[in-house]
């Protein structure tokens, strides 16, 4: 028994769909961009598809599909991660730190 229809149904602009088609075909595109492109194209073709079903077809979780669907429905037609997502990159400052054995 299928669940309720998805709440967020983005209306994809043709320009975004063309970029998604191009990205999905590129051999050197990052894997995440290809998955997101495939998701956008799938949701364009089958807008009533559930989160879990769509995610299974493109290799994403239902929560990832929900997040991207919501973002696209709000008008943010991008394939890149939003700033502020995930762990921030860090680097060690130059020189030995207090516990790095610099005094040996």
C-alpha angles and dihedrals in degrees: 000000000000120000128234121303115271113272095218115060110170120211099220117211115230092242091058092046091052091051089049091051091050093048093047090054098045115105094207099045117121112264094240092053090050092050092049091047091051090048093051092049092047093050090048091054096039109024094169094057114123123245095249095047093047091047092050091053095053101030100256132119122253090250091054090050090049091050094050093043091051092047093049092045088056089057101258099130101184135123095206125095115262115250113263095038119125134356117328120242114252134191134193117251117245117273132029118308126223093274101034099094096252092148097061 
